[in-house]
Amino acid sequence: MSFRRAFEAEHAKRDAARHAREEADRLQQEEDLARAEQLHDAIAADAAFLKEKGLTLDRRRYTVSLHHEDYVIDAYFEAGAISVRAADKRTATTQTAAPRKQDTVHTVDEALGVMAQYLADETQ
């Protein structure tokens, strides 16, 4: 094998690995987006409950948020994990409140459960 062929083979191997990583990232992003939509739809299914609790539901790409005038509870989907947080708007000095509680889960059902726990904490 010549030096040129060894270089070209190495270059092709690296290019294939880069394409594989890009494809895996794209598939993960599609999965994260689909799971965010699934969580949004599950919460939106009970609009009367949201209204009763003074909550508005919002989804922006990978984030599903429940907004109340005093707090926000949201779930952010990234790389197969879901970061759920609750933040107090009453003591925030900026538009985005710092999280008081935060947990990482891996399924939509777990995210729904943690968001329900945080809501129960806020409404006691």
Secondary structure as UniProt FT lines:
FT   HELIX           3..44
FT   TURN            45..46
FT   HELIX           47..52
FT   TURN            53..54
FT   STRAND          56..60
FT   TURN            61..62
FT   STRAND          63..67
FT   STRAND          71..78
FT   TURN            79..80
FT   STRAND          81..88
FT   TURN            90..91
FT   STRAND          99..105
FT   HELIX           108..122
//
